[in-house]
């Protein structure tokens, strides 16, 4: 075996080994969710379920009211993602294609906010939402992340690659600014919008800290709050908890599979590292 072929084989072996190591806990949770309580607590544990059961999934929805939490998370993740794509694309379009006084300062202000952690601005955001009467509503989870500096920066970088002559030709043909944005800019931005949709959906679906602060009514809990609340002080229904965890993974996986083909290209063209 030549040195180059040996190096390539070793690389594949290491990649497969690390992938298996990363996937093992996820696969263990998935398979354990189909075990009955006897198998869950037996020692030594078995990797595959001996008796396949959906009991924990049924309990999660019937006793844990997980369907309500799942719906709340879906509303928050989908709505905030749509808003984020619209607002960020408009802001990115303005910063990339319009020349106006203060444009550079606004861009630098956007970039500088990337260095401010969420924990620092939580209290001001909470006070604003409380003043607007949005505390303890799903809107408190949808509106604050509707515009993100990361999304604006990615879209601006992507839109810089679109030639200005294309927009000028549309204006000469009589197209208005809104028509140019809706009919030309958005279709051309599909790859970067798809990548942003993945990130936004994952951020909102997996978010725990902000919902913990903004929501106190159990009927408005998201799945992450429900998972945390499901762990009792003295007793934990591990079977239902595993089933709920598996269900929680599914939407993110579906979104990623739908938009994955756009992810690499959009990151390369937007300048995101």
C-alpha positions as a printed Julia matrix, in Angstrom:
273×3 Matrix{Float64}:
   0.0    0.0     0.0
   1.42   3.38   -1.02
   1.84   6.13    1.65
  -0.88   8.28    0.07
  -3.32   5.37   -0.06
  -2.49   4.43    3.54
  -3.09   8.04    4.65
  -6.43   8.12    2.84
  -7.5    4.81    4.38
  -6.46   5.97    7.84
  -8.45   9.17    7.38
 -11.6    7.24    6.47
 -11.14   4.88    9.42
 -10.76   7.77   11.85
 -13.77   9.61   10.38
 -15.93   6.5    10.67
 -14.71   5.86   14.22
 -15.45   9.43   15.37
 -18.84   9.39   13.61
 -19.76   6.13   15.36
 -18.58   7.55   18.68
 -20.75  10.65   18.2
 -23.8    8.67   17.03
 -23.66   6.02   19.73
 -25.42   8.05   22.51
 -28.12   9.2    20.07
 -28.7    5.64   18.86
 -28.75   4.38   22.44
 -31.47   6.91   23.39
 -33.49   6.05   20.27
 -33.41   2.29   20.91
 -33.96   2.64   24.66
 -37.17   4.6    24.05
 -38.69   1.37   22.66
 -37.77  -0.75   25.71
 -40.21  -1.49   28.51
 -39.43  -0.4    32.08
 -38.04  -3.81   33.02
 -35.44  -3.65   30.26
 -34.61  -0.03   30.99
 -33.59  -0.79   34.57
 -32.02  -4.22   34.08
 -28.28  -4.76   34.55
 -26.27  -5.36   32.48
 -28.22  -3.28   29.94
 -28.91  -4.49   26.41
 -28.31  -2.4    23.33
 -31.33  -3.62   21.35
 -34.85  -3.79   22.86
 -35.88  -7.36   23.61
 -39.59  -6.48   23.61
 -40.47  -3.63   21.27
 -43.07  -1.27   22.81
 -44.57   2.17   22.08
 -45.83   2.53   25.65
 -43.51   5.44   26.5
 -44.56   7.43   23.42
 -48.22   6.96   24.31
 -47.57   8.06   27.91
 -45.62  11.1    26.72
 -48.62  12.37   24.75
 -51.45  11.21   27.05
 -49.99  11.8    30.51
 -47.23  14.28   29.77
 -49.37  16.51   27.51
 -46.42  16.53   25.14
 -48.57  17.27   22.09
 -49.36  20.75   23.47
 -45.68  21.52   24.1
 -44.75  20.17   20.66
 -47.34  22.47   19.04
 -46.06  25.49   21.0
 -42.49  24.81   19.86
 -43.62  24.33   16.26
 -45.5   27.66   16.28
 -42.52  29.5    17.77
 -39.87  27.89   15.54
 -41.78  28.2    12.25
 -43.13  31.73   12.82
 -39.86  33.17   14.09
 -37.98  31.54   11.19
 -40.31  33.09    8.58
 -40.01  36.5    10.24
 -36.24  36.16   10.46
 -35.92  35.35    6.76
 -38.09  38.3     5.73
 -36.53  40.91    8.02
 -32.93  39.79    7.57
 -33.26  39.58    3.8
 -34.65  43.14    3.65
 -31.88  44.46    5.9
 -29.2   42.55    4.01
 -30.56  43.8     0.68
 -30.52  47.41    1.86
 -26.97  47.18    3.21
 -25.64  45.41    0.13
 -27.32  47.26   -2.73
 -28.24  50.75   -1.51
 -25.78  53.56   -0.94
 -26.95  55.9     1.8
 -25.4   58.05    4.49
 -24.53  56.05    7.58
 -24.7   52.7     5.82
 -21.18  51.71    6.86
 -21.87  52.73   10.46
 -25.05  50.63   10.53
 -23.16  47.64    9.14
 -20.44  48.0    11.77
 -23.12  48.33   14.45
 -24.68  45.07   13.25
 -21.31  43.29   13.27
 -20.41  44.64   16.71
 -23.56  43.17   18.21
 -22.23  39.71   17.29
 -19.83  40.09   20.21
 -22.6   40.78   22.75
 -23.83  37.56   24.4
 -27.55  37.03   24.89
 -27.15  36.97   28.67
 -26.1   40.63   28.64
 -29.23  41.91   26.85
 -31.74  39.61   28.47
 -32.86  42.07   31.14
 -33.48  44.99   28.7
 -35.39  42.69   26.35
 -37.42  41.3    29.23
 -38.34  44.82   30.42
 -39.4   45.85   26.91
 -41.59  42.77   26.48
 -43.13  43.27   29.93
 -43.88  46.91   29.06
 -45.59  45.77   25.85
 -47.62  43.17   27.75
 -46.05  40.25   25.91
 -44.64  38.46   28.95
 -45.89  34.9    29.26
 -47.04  34.75   25.63
 -45.62  32.92   22.63
 -44.98  36.31   21.0
 -42.29  36.84   23.63
 -40.43  33.92   22.06
 -41.14  34.92   18.44
 -40.45  38.68   18.24
 -37.0   39.13   19.92
 -35.14  36.74   17.57
 -36.94  38.0    14.44
 -33.8   39.87   13.35
 -30.3   38.58   14.01
 -26.95  40.22   13.16
 -25.64  36.87   11.94
 -28.44  36.56    9.41
 -28.09  40.15    8.19
 -24.34  39.73    7.74
 -24.69  36.42    5.87
 -27.33  37.82    3.5
 -25.38  41.02    2.87
 -22.28  39.05    1.95
 -24.31  36.8    -0.35
 -26.11  39.71   -2.03
 -22.81  41.41   -2.81
 -22.18  38.59   -5.29
 -25.32  39.49   -7.3
 -24.42  42.0   -10.07
 -25.97  45.47   -9.78
 -26.58  45.45  -13.54
 -29.3   42.88  -13.02
 -31.19  45.21  -10.69
 -30.64  48.2   -12.98
 -32.08  46.23  -15.9
 -35.16  45.44  -13.84
 -35.6   49.12  -12.94
 -35.29  50.11  -16.61
 -38.02  47.58  -17.41
 -40.28  49.37  -14.92
 -40.01  47.09  -11.92
 -40.51  48.78   -8.55
 -38.23  48.22   -5.56
 -40.66  45.85   -3.85
 -41.09  43.83   -7.07
 -37.3   43.62   -7.47
 -36.94  42.38   -3.89
 -39.78  39.86   -4.13
 -39.32  38.61   -7.72
 -35.51  38.8    -8.13
 -33.69  39.04   -4.82
 -35.57  36.4    -2.85
 -35.41  33.7    -5.59
 -31.68  34.33   -6.07
 -31.14  34.06   -2.29
 -32.72  30.63   -1.94
 -29.45  28.87   -0.95
 -28.55  31.31    1.83
 -32.19  31.54    2.97
 -32.3   27.75    3.22
 -29.16  27.72    5.35
 -30.54  30.46    7.58
 -33.82  28.57    7.89
 -31.91  25.57    9.25
 -29.99  27.66   11.78
 -33.01  29.67   12.88
 -35.23  26.62   13.3
 -32.55  24.83   15.33
 -31.92  27.9    17.52
 -35.59  28.39   18.31
 -36.43  24.7    18.7
 -33.5   24.0    21.04
 -33.68  27.27   22.97
 -34.12  26.78   26.68
 -32.83  29.81   28.58
 -34.99  32.53   27.01
 -38.27  30.51   27.2
 -37.43  29.78   30.84
 -37.34  33.54   31.51
 -40.2   34.67   29.27
 -42.74  31.92   29.99
 -44.21  30.92   33.36
 -47.55  29.43   32.29
 -47.12  25.63   31.88
 -49.68  25.58   29.05
 -47.28  27.73   26.98
 -44.17  25.66   27.65
 -41.98  24.62   24.72
 -40.59  21.1    24.41
 -37.29  22.04   26.05
 -39.07  23.49   29.1
 -41.35  20.45   29.17
 -38.37  18.09   29.17
 -36.8   19.99   32.05
 -40.05  20.13   33.98
 -40.63  16.41   33.42
 -37.7   15.55   35.68
 -39.22  15.31   39.15
 -37.38  15.84   42.41
 -37.62  12.24   43.58
 -39.02  10.25   40.67
 -38.21  10.35   36.95
 -40.16   8.46   34.29
 -37.1    7.68   32.19
 -39.08   5.84   29.53
 -41.35   8.8    28.75
 -38.41  11.18   28.99
 -36.5    9.16   26.39
 -39.55   9.03   24.12
 -40.01  12.82   24.4
 -36.33  13.35   23.61
 -36.61  11.21   20.47
 -39.71  13.11   19.3
 -37.88  16.39   19.92
 -35.08  15.37   17.54
 -37.37  14.6    14.6
 -38.39  18.14   13.42
 -34.8   19.41   13.42
 -33.7   16.33   11.49
 -36.47  16.81    8.9
 -35.61  20.51    8.39
 -31.93  19.67    8.01
 -32.62  16.92    5.46
 -34.85  19.23    3.4
 -32.38  22.13    3.21
 -29.0   20.41    3.62
 -28.0   20.64   -0.06
 -27.94  24.45    0.2
 -25.95  24.61    3.42
 -22.35  24.22    2.23
 -22.69  26.41   -0.86
 -24.38  29.22    1.02
 -21.76  29.24    3.8
 -18.97  29.38    1.23
 -20.5   32.23   -0.76
 -21.6   34.27    2.27
 -18.12  34.38    3.77
 -19.25  32.66    6.96
 -16.49  30.56    8.54
